[in-house]
Amino acid sequence: MGEFTPGPAKRDGFAVASLITGVLGFFGITALLGVVFGIVALVRIHRTGERGRGLAIGGIAAGLVWAIALPVAAVLVLVRLLSFSNAPIAAMQVENCYDLGRLGTDAVRVPCAGEHDGVVLDAFTIAGPETPYPGDREATAGVNRSCQTRSDTLFGGAYEIPPGLVLVGYAPDEKAWKAGARIGTCGLEARAGRLTGPLPR
C-alpha cells in the first residue's frame, strides 16, 4: 500500500484579496481593505500553514503606500487651488505671475517658475469707494496712464522695462467695480511669446 503524500497547501483567499485591493488602493477605501485583508491573511496563514504570506505582505505594503500618498496628493492639490485658482488680476500682488484668461474670463495666477503671459509690476488704488464707474474705456485708459507714470518711479526710478516687454494696465470691470474693487494693476507682458521666471530685473 503506497504512502500518502499531501498536496501543496492552498493559497489563502485573504492574501489574494489583500494584494488586489492594495494595488487598487487609489480608490481610497481599497487601500484600507488591502491592509486589513493582509493582516487577517497573515494571522490565518500562521495558524493554518496555507500559502500566500508574500501576497499578504505585498498587499499591506501597497495599501500603506496609497494610504500615505492619497492625503499628501489631496493637500498639494488643495494648496495649489487656493494659491493659483483664477485669482482676479486686481487681487494679485506685485511679482505674482499670471496667464491671461479667455475672452470674458479673468487672468489666472500661476507659478513664476514655468512659462506665463505676464508678471505684476505694480498694483494701486485708482479711486475712492464712492466713485462711480467711469466706463470700461475710461477706466482702462486711466490705469494705463498711471502705469506709465508709476513705472518711471518704481524701485527708486532705477527700473527700466526690458526690451521685448510691454507694460499693460488692467482696471476692474463694471461688475468688479460695483463689488468694491478699486485696484489698478500694471502687468509686464512679452510682445511675442511668453515669459519665464520672476519679475525681470
PyMOL commands that set and color helices and strands:
alter all, ss='L'
color gray80, all
select helices_A, chain A and resi 13-23+25-27+29-48+53-84+89-91+136-151+154-157+174-178
alter helices_A, ss='H'
color red, helices_A
select strands_A, chain A and resi 97-99+108-110+115-116+118-125+165-170+183-190+195-196
alter strands_A, ss='S'
color yellow, strands_A
deselect
rebuild
show_as cartoon
